[in-house]
Amino acid sequence: MEIVIIEKKAFEALLSGVGALTEKVSALHERCDDKRMSNWLDGENVCRLLHISPRTLQTLRDNRLIGFSQINRKFYYKPDEVERLLPVVDRFRTERDNP
């Protein structure tokens, strides 16, 4: 085990820096609280809700008709974006598509 000795002044500066960082992280967490991943939908859920295929969802992304966030190779969508698209997708359905 290695023991490190630092001056009291340096230790207090370190503690105040950690305290300031903690406050900033807490403030950011509160500001971004609505962006929790639990509130977001993945592509499979969106396809099921809109009754569309994954390829159609990709076309909506490509044409910038739906907002999304991508983490690695997976896409996530805000529920309000999906709700906004419900009337648009229904307009493009043919009679054959409706049960």
SVG drawing of the C-alpha trace seen along z (x, -y; Angstrom):
<svg xmlns="http://www.w3.org/2000/svg" viewBox="-61 -26 65 32">
<polyline fill="none" stroke="black" stroke-width="0.4" points="0.0,0.0 1.2,-3.4 0.7,-6.5 0.4,-9.9 0.8,-13.0 -0.5,-16.4 -0.7,-19.8 -3.9,-20.8 -4.4,-23.7 -4.2,-21.4 -6.6,-18.9 -9.2,-21.7 -8.8,-23.0 -9.4,-19.4 -12.5,-19.1 -13.9,-22.4 -13.3,-21.4 -15.2,-18.1 -18.0,-20.0 -18.3,-22.4 -18.3,-19.5 -21.0,-17.8 -23.2,-20.9 -22.8,-21.3 -23.6,-17.6 -26.7,-18.0 -27.8,-21.1 -27.4,-19.4 -29.3,-16.4 -32.2,-18.5 -32.1,-20.4 -32.1,-17.3 -34.5,-15.3 -37.0,-14.9 -34.4,-13.3 -34.3,-10.1 -34.0,-7.0 -36.9,-5.4 -39.2,-8.0 -37.8,-7.3 -39.1,-4.6 -36.9,-2.3 -37.6,-1.5 -39.5,1.7 -42.0,-0.2 -42.4,-3.0 -43.1,-0.5 -45.7,1.2 -47.4,-2.1 -47.5,-3.5 -48.2,-0.2 -45.3,-0.7 -42.3,1.4 -38.7,0.8 -37.9,-0.3 -40.7,-3.0 -39.3,-4.2 -35.9,-4.5 -37.4,-6.5 -39.0,-8.8 -35.6,-9.3 -33.9,-9.8 -36.4,-12.5 -36.1,-14.1 -39.8,-13.7 -39.1,-12.2 -36.6,-13.3 -34.4,-10.7 -31.2,-10.0 -28.8,-7.3 -26.7,-5.4 -24.3,-3.0 -26.5,-1.2 -29.8,-1.7 -32.3,-4.6 -34.5,-6.1 -37.5,-8.4 -39.4,-10.8 -43.0,-9.8 -44.2,-13.3 -42.5,-12.8 -44.4,-9.6 -47.7,-11.3 -47.0,-14.1 -46.6,-11.5 -49.8,-9.6 -52.1,-11.7 -49.4,-12.0 -48.9,-8.2 -52.7,-7.6 -53.1,-10.0 -50.8,-7.9 -52.5,-4.6 -54.4,-3.0 -57.8,-1.2 -55.9,2.1 -53.7,1.2 -56.6,0.6 -58.1,3.7"/>
</svg>
